[in-house]
């Protein structure tokens, strides 16, 4: 799979995790900072919430990967790709935790 497809797939996975939990009234539409900020405001998610921090961190990592030139796609790219995988895992755990908190209320 190409680097482009890997980035797009990671973005889709993050959106599926957040939107699939059905915890929020409004769906997250992209991983841009503006989209994350609008989503958090409309869903009354505190700007310092761990989900917001994870989404913004992932957004930054994916943006960095998208702007790497072909000559630079080396070990650095592999490390950043692994970082995205960990961020997706952490996001999944955090969303699951929020879902558990909501059901225990």
Secondary structure, DSSP 8 states (H G I E B T S, - for coil): --HHHHHHHHHHHHHHHHHHTT-SSS-----SHHHHHHHHHHTT--TTSHHHHHHHHHHHHHHHHHT--GGG-SHHHHHHHHHHHHHHHHHHHHHHHHHHHHHT-
